[in-house]
Amino acid sequence: MKKIFVSLVVLSFLSCPAILGAAQSPDAQSWLNVSVQAAEDNTNVQVHLPLSMILKVMESVKVEGFDTGKVSLEAADAEIDWPALLSAVKEGPVGKYVTVTSDEANVDVSKNEKYLLINVHQKTDEKAEVAVRLPVELLDSIVVDAENKLDIAKVLRSLKTLPDGDIVTVKSDEANVRVWVE
């Protein structure tokens, strides 16, 4: 369950859609914001960076699992037709798609007219509450190549056309995290 939780948080962060408000003009400077408040040592981290700078830096980095704006997904054991999967979600009807109830966590995945919604209530370990609101229109910018590398740079570039707002919120015993675009 912890792997699922971490995967959802990472996917949500990497997707980085904007949520609330009106769409910005393409010329407006968009900023990615991350706030982390760690409970254990009372540490607060605030990040406020222009997307244009993140893209320039990210595209210049090449380390294991991350290569010039692309991150390797651990999907070697599965053959996934990413375009078909993302299209099915985008074109799918409004409704509740997945509900998981267990002693470890409750997970709900649903879609409304504008957003794919993922909510996780972890009952063990960090006891985290994860809320993801992914604009359906952002699914067009999610590209995974034949080597199972997700093009994060393309996703970040698309944020300039989406409305401002929260992307991911995580509340847990260990830390509170908020990711948003303005």
ZADO-1210 file (C-alpha; in nm, 4 decimals, padded with zeros to 6 digits):
<atoms>
<atom x="00.0000" y="00.0000" z="00.0000" code="MET" pos="1"/>
<atom x="00.2886" y="00.2334" z="00.0758" code="LYS" pos="2"/>
<atom x="00.4150" y="00.1863" z="-00.2809" code="LYS" pos="3"/>
<atom x="00.0702" y="00.2803" z="-00.4157" code="ILE" pos="4"/>
<atom x="00.0599" y="00.5848" z="-00.1887" code="PHE" pos="5"/>
<atom x="00.4054" y="00.7025" z="-00.2956" code="VAL" pos="6"/>
<atom x="00.3245" y="00.6355" z="-00.6611" code="SER" pos="7"/>
<atom x="00.0072" y="00.8449" z="-00.6416" code="LEU" pos="8"/>
<atom x="00.1903" y="01.1336" z="-00.4763" code="VAL" pos="9"/>
<atom x="00.4746" y="01.1226" z="-00.7294" code="VAL" pos="10"/>
<atom x="00.2378" y="01.0935" z="-01.0245" code="LEU" pos="11"/>
<atom x="00.0316" y="01.3803" z="-00.8917" code="SER" pos="12"/>
<atom x="00.3330" y="01.6005" z="-00.8357" code="PHE" pos="13"/>
<atom x="00.4785" y="01.5199" z="-01.1750" code="LEU" pos="14"/>
<atom x="00.1511" y="01.5852" z="-01.3486" code="SER" pos="15"/>
<atom x="00.1249" y="01.9293" z="-01.1944" code="CYS" pos="16"/>
<atom x="-00.2077" y="02.0486" z="-01.3366" code="PRO" pos="17"/>
<atom x="-00.3522" y="02.3804" z="-01.2280" code="ALA" pos="18"/>
<atom x="-00.6917" y="02.3638" z="-01.0643" code="ILE" pos="19"/>
<atom x="-00.8906" y="02.6740" z="-00.9692" code="LEU" pos="20"/>
<atom x="-00.9595" y="03.0104" z="-01.1277" code="GLY" pos="21"/>
<atom x="-00.9517" y="03.1309" z="-01.4858" code="ALA" pos="22"/>
<atom x="-00.6980" y="03.0224" z="-01.7460" code="ALA" pos="23"/>
<atom x="-00.3958" y="03.2451" z="-01.7830" code="GLN" pos="24"/>
<atom x="-00.2827" y="03.3991" z="-02.1052" code="SER" pos="25"/>
<atom x="00.0050" y="03.2080" z="-02.2694" code="PRO" pos="26"/>
<atom x="00.2375" y="03.5055" z="-02.2041" code="ASP" pos="27"/>
<atom x="00.1765" y="03.5115" z="-01.8282" code="ALA" pos="28"/>
<atom x="00.4551" y="03.3764" z="-01.6087" code="GLN" pos="29"/>
<atom x="00.3381" y="03.0671" z="-01.4255" code="SER" pos="30"/>
<atom x="00.4946" y="02.9616" z="-01.0967" code="TRP" pos="31"/>
<atom x="00.5135" y="02.6192" z="-00.9385" code="LEU" pos="32"/>
<atom x="00.4755" y="02.6238" z="-00.5626" code="ASN" pos="33"/>
<atom x="00.5478" y="02.3504" z="-00.3109" code="VAL" pos="34"/>
<atom x="00.4943" y="02.3783" z="00.0620" code="SER" pos="35"/>
<atom x="00.6118" y="02.1048" z="00.2988" code="VAL" pos="36"/>
<atom x="00.5598" y="02.1181" z="00.6741" code="GLN" pos="37"/>
<atom x="00.7350" y="01.8310" z="00.8496" code="ALA" pos="38"/>
<atom x="00.5899" y="01.7439" z="01.1895" code="ALA" pos="39"/>
<atom x="00.8896" y="01.5592" z="01.3327" code="GLU" pos="40"/>
<atom x="01.1379" y="01.8461" z="01.3404" code="ASP" pos="41"/>
<atom x="00.9045" y="02.1397" z="01.2707" code="ASN" pos="42"/>
<atom x="01.0739" y="02.2064" z="00.9362" code="THR" pos="43"/>
<atom x="00.8955" y="02.4228" z="00.6807" code="ASN" pos="44"/>
<atom x="01.0008" y="02.4274" z="00.3167" code="VAL" pos="45"/>
<atom x="00.8539" y="02.6785" z="00.0720" code="GLN" pos="46"/>
<atom x="00.9416" y="02.6593" z="-00.2983" code="VAL" pos="47"/>
<atom x="00.8223" y="02.9261" z="-00.5421" code="HIS" pos="48"/>
<atom x="00.9841" y="02.8904" z="-00.8863" code="LEU" pos="49"/>
<atom x="00.8890" y="03.0114" z="-01.2341" code="PRO" pos="50"/>
<atom x="00.7982" y="02.7211" z="-01.4633" code="LEU" pos="51"/>
<atom x="01.0320" y="02.8579" z="-01.7296" code="SER" pos="52"/>
<atom x="01.3301" y="02.8221" z="-01.4936" code="MET" pos="53"/>
<atom x="01.2243" y="02.4727" z="-01.3828" code="ILE" pos="54"/>
<atom x="01.2081" y="02.3630" z="-01.7468" code="LEU" pos="55"/>
<atom x="01.5531" y="02.5010" z="-01.8309" code="LYS" pos="56"/>
<atom x="01.7121" y="02.3362" z="-01.5279" code="VAL" pos="57"/>
<atom x="01.5233" y="02.0082" z="-01.5656" code="MET" pos="58"/>
<atom x="01.6125" y="01.9694" z="-01.9313" code="GLU" pos="59"/>
<atom x="01.9811" y="02.0061" z="-01.8445" code="SER" pos="60"/>
<atom x="01.9827" y="01.7255" z="-01.5840" code="VAL" pos="61"/>
<atom x="02.0762" y="01.3687" z="-01.6693" code="LYS" pos="62"/>
<atom x="02.0878" y="01.1151" z="-01.3837" code="VAL" pos="63"/>
<atom x="01.9739" y="00.7559" z="-01.3442" code="GLU" pos="64"/>
<atom x="01.5963" y="00.7421" z="-01.3917" code="GLY" pos="65"/>
<atom x="01.5739" y="01.1074" z="-01.5013" code="PHE" pos="66"/>
<atom x="01.6992" y="01.2265" z="-01.8386" code="ASP" pos="67"/>
<atom x="01.6506" y="01.5828" z="-01.9693" code="THR" pos="68"/>
<atom x="01.2923" y="01.6214" z="-01.8547" code="GLY" pos="69"/>
<atom x="01.1880" y="01.2566" z="-01.8746" code="LYS" pos="70"/>
<atom x="01.1479" y="01.0211" z="-01.5796" code="VAL" pos="71"/>
<atom x="01.1621" y="00.6433" z="-01.6120" code="SER" pos="72"/>
<atom x="00.8474" y="00.4667" z="-01.4978" code="LEU" pos="73"/>
<atom x="00.8767" y="00.1260" z="-01.3355" code="GLU" pos="74"/>
<atom x="00.6536" y="-00.0522" z="-01.5841" code="ALA" pos="75"/>
<atom x="00.8993" y="-00.3019" z="-01.7341" code="ALA" pos="76"/>
<atom x="00.6777" y="-00.5963" z="-01.6413" code="ASP" pos="77"/>
<atom x="00.3723" y="-00.4496" z="-01.8103" code="ALA" pos="78"/>
<atom x="00.2912" y="-00.3596" z="-02.1672" code="GLU" pos="79"/>
<atom x="00.0844" y="-00.0418" z="-02.1447" code="ILE" pos="80"/>
<atom x="-00.0569" y="00.1420" z="-02.4431" code="ASP" pos="81"/>
<atom x="-00.0312" y="00.4847" z="-02.2787" code="TRP" pos="82"/>
<atom x="-00.2098" y="00.6839" z="-02.5527" code="PRO" pos="83"/>
<atom x="-00.5049" y="00.4421" z="-02.5450" code="ALA" pos="84"/>
<atom x="-00.5170" y="00.4426" z="-02.1652" code="LEU" pos="85"/>
<atom x="-00.5078" y="00.8234" z="-02.1393" code="LEU" pos="86"/>
<atom x="-00.7612" y="00.8630" z="-02.4205" code="SER" pos="87"/>
<atom x="-00.9983" y="00.6188" z="-02.2493" code="ALA" pos="88"/>
<atom x="-00.9811" y="00.8221" z="-01.9282" code="VAL" pos="89"/>
<atom x="-01.0223" y="01.1543" z="-02.1083" code="LYS" pos="90"/>
<atom x="-01.3143" y="01.0361" z="-02.3215" code="GLU" pos="91"/>
<atom x="-01.4727" y="00.8222" z="-02.0497" code="GLY" pos="92"/>
<atom x="-01.8004" y="00.9219" z="-01.8888" code="PRO" pos="93"/>
<atom x="-01.8390" y="01.1182" z="-01.5691" code="VAL" pos="94"/>
<atom x="-01.8641" y="00.8874" z="-01.2709" code="GLY" pos="95"/>
<atom x="-01.6991" y="00.6946" z="-00.9922" code="LYS" pos="96"/>
<atom x="-01.4401" y="00.4564" z="-01.1390" code="TYR" pos="97"/>
<atom x="-01.2655" y="00.2850" z="-00.8482" code="VAL" pos="98"/>
<atom x="-01.3438" y="00.2428" z="-00.4813" code="THR" pos="99"/>
<atom x="-01.1104" y="00.0426" z="-00.2605" code="VAL" pos="100"/>
<atom x="-01.1849" y="-00.0059" z="00.1064" code="THR" pos="101"/>
<atom x="-00.9350" y="-00.1952" z="00.3192" code="SER" pos="102"/>
<atom x="-00.7804" y="-00.1954" z="00.6627" code="ASP" pos="103"/>
<atom x="-00.4795" y="-00.0114" z="00.5149" code="GLU" pos="104"/>
<atom x="-00.6471" y="00.2570" z="00.3046" code="ALA" pos="105"/>
<atom x="-00.9537" y="00.3822" z="00.1242" code="ASN" pos="106"/>
<atom x="-00.9032" y="00.4911" z="-00.2361" code="VAL" pos="107"/>
<atom x="-01.1532" y="00.6643" z="-00.4626" code="ASP" pos="108"/>
<atom x="-01.0964" y="00.7478" z="-00.8291" code="VAL" pos="109"/>
<atom x="-01.3652" y="00.9409" z="-01.0132" code="SER" pos="110"/>
<atom x="-01.4116" y="01.1890" z="-01.2940" code="LYS" pos="111"/>
<atom x="-01.6323" y="01.4919" z="-01.3324" code="ASN" pos="112"/>
<atom x="-01.6666" y="01.7214" z="-01.6357" code="GLU" pos="113"/>
<atom x="-01.3318" y="01.8924" z="-01.5690" code="LYS" pos="114"/>
<atom x="-01.1187" y="01.6763" z="-01.3397" code="TYR" pos="115"/>
<atom x="-00.9895" y="01.3293" z="-01.2730" code="LEU" pos="116"/>
<atom x="-01.0097" y="01.3017" z="-00.8931" code="LEU" pos="117"/>
<atom x="-00.7961" y="01.0675" z="-00.6841" code="ILE" pos="118"/>
<atom x="-00.8452" y="01.0561" z="-00.3087" code="ASN" pos="119"/>
<atom x="-00.6533" y="00.8310" z="-00.0736" code="VAL" pos="120"/>
<atom x="-00.7163" y="00.7958" z="00.2981" code="HIS" pos="121"/>
<atom x="-00.4289" y="00.5919" z="00.4389" code="GLN" pos="122"/>
<atom x="-00.5196" y="00.4273" z="00.7684" code="LYS" pos="123"/>
<atom x="-00.1739" y="00.2892" z="00.8569" code="THR" pos="124"/>
<atom x="00.1860" y="00.4149" z="00.8541" code="ASP" pos="125"/>
<atom x="00.1752" y="00.7924" z="00.7894" code="GLU" pos="126"/>
<atom x="-00.2067" y="00.8038" z="00.7999" code="LYS" pos="127"/>
<atom x="-00.1984" y="01.0321" z="00.4995" code="ALA" pos="128"/>
<atom x="-00.4833" y="01.2066" z="00.3224" code="GLU" pos="129"/>
<atom x="-00.4003" y="01.2589" z="-00.0458" code="VAL" pos="130"/>
<atom x="-00.6173" y="01.4658" z="-00.2781" code="ALA" pos="131"/>
<atom x="-00.5379" y="01.4969" z="-00.6495" code="VAL" pos="132"/>
<atom x="-00.7356" y="01.7057" z="-00.9002" code="ARG" pos="133"/>
<atom x="-00.6037" y="01.6498" z="-01.2501" code="LEU" pos="134"/>
<atom x="-00.7662" y="01.8594" z="-01.5246" code="PRO" pos="135"/>
<atom x="-00.8890" y="01.6238" z="-01.7964" code="VAL" pos="136"/>
<atom x="-00.7407" y="01.8532" z="-02.0630" code="GLU" pos="137"/>
<atom x="-00.3947" y="01.7937" z="-01.9137" code="LEU" pos="138"/>
<atom x="-00.4125" y="01.4271" z="-02.0164" code="LEU" pos="139"/>
<atom x="-00.3233" y="01.5345" z="-02.3731" code="ASP" pos="140"/>
<atom x="00.0174" y="01.6526" z="-02.2497" code="SER" pos="141"/>
<atom x="00.1069" y="01.3272" z="-02.0736" code="ILE" pos="142"/>
<atom x="00.3403" y="01.1392" z="-02.3061" code="VAL" pos="143"/>
<atom x="00.5156" y="00.8132" z="-02.2244" code="VAL" pos="144"/>
<atom x="00.7626" y="00.6870" z="-02.4848" code="ASP" pos="145"/>
<atom x="00.8458" y="00.3278" z="-02.5884" code="ALA" pos="146"/>
<atom x="01.1056" y="00.3097" z="-02.3088" code="GLU" pos="147"/>
<atom x="00.8398" y="00.3958" z="-02.0451" code="ASN" pos="148"/>
<atom x="00.9761" y="00.7448" z="-01.9874" code="LYS" pos="149"/>
<atom x="00.7261" y="01.0113" z="-01.8866" code="LEU" pos="150"/>
<atom x="00.7926" y="01.3510" z="-02.0488" code="ASP" pos="151"/>
<atom x="00.7536" y="01.5776" z="-01.7453" code="ILE" pos="152"/>
<atom x="00.8831" y="01.8796" z="-01.9364" code="ALA" pos="153"/>
<atom x="00.5871" y="01.8587" z="-02.1766" code="LYS" pos="154"/>
<atom x="00.3436" y="01.8399" z="-01.8853" code="VAL" pos="155"/>
<atom x="00.5017" y="02.1430" z="-01.7182" code="LEU" pos="156"/>
<atom x="00.4898" y="02.3415" z="-02.0439" code="ARG" pos="157"/>
<atom x="00.1153" y="02.2777" z="-02.0661" code="SER" pos="158"/>
<atom x="00.0520" y="02.4322" z="-01.7234" code="LEU" pos="159"/>
<atom x="00.0742" y="02.7801" z="-01.8731" code="LYS" pos="160"/>
<atom x="-00.2637" y="02.7324" z="-02.0394" code="THR" pos="161"/>
<atom x="-00.4495" y="02.5920" z="-01.7382" code="LEU" pos="162"/>
<atom x="-00.6179" y="02.7759" z="-01.4509" code="PRO" pos="163"/>
<atom x="-00.4286" y="02.8461" z="-01.1279" code="ASP" pos="164"/>
<atom x="-00.4802" y="02.6351" z="-00.8190" code="GLY" pos="165"/>
<atom x="-00.3974" y="02.3310" z="-00.6106" code="ASP" pos="166"/>
<atom x="-00.2622" y="02.0205" z="-00.7772" code="ILE" pos="167"/>
<atom x="-00.1948" y="01.7893" z="-00.4862" code="VAL" pos="168"/>
<atom x="-00.2467" y="01.8096" z="-00.1133" code="THR" pos="169"/>
<atom x="-00.1130" y="01.5562" z="00.1334" code="VAL" pos="170"/>
<atom x="-00.1843" y="01.5641" z="00.5044" code="LYS" pos="171"/>
<atom x="-00.0192" y="01.3041" z="00.7235" code="SER" pos="172"/>
<atom x="00.1227" y="01.2452" z="01.0681" code="ASP" pos="173"/>
<atom x="00.4713" y="01.3067" z="00.9261" code="GLU" pos="174"/>
<atom x="00.4172" y="01.6088" z="00.7009" code="ALA" pos="175"/>
<atom x="00.1714" y="01.8275" z="00.5174" code="ASN" pos="176"/>
<atom x="00.2422" y="01.8932" z="00.1495" code="VAL" pos="177"/>
<atom x="00.0736" y="02.1262" z="-00.0947" code="ARG" pos="178"/>
<atom x="00.1620" y="02.1648" z="-00.4628" code="VAL" pos="179"/>
<atom x="-00.0017" y="02.4380" z="-00.6716" code="TRP" pos="180"/>
<atom x="00.0452" y="02.6628" z="-00.9705" code="VAL" pos="181"/>
<atom x="-00.0182" y="03.0341" z="-00.9943" code="GLU" pos="182"/>
</atoms>
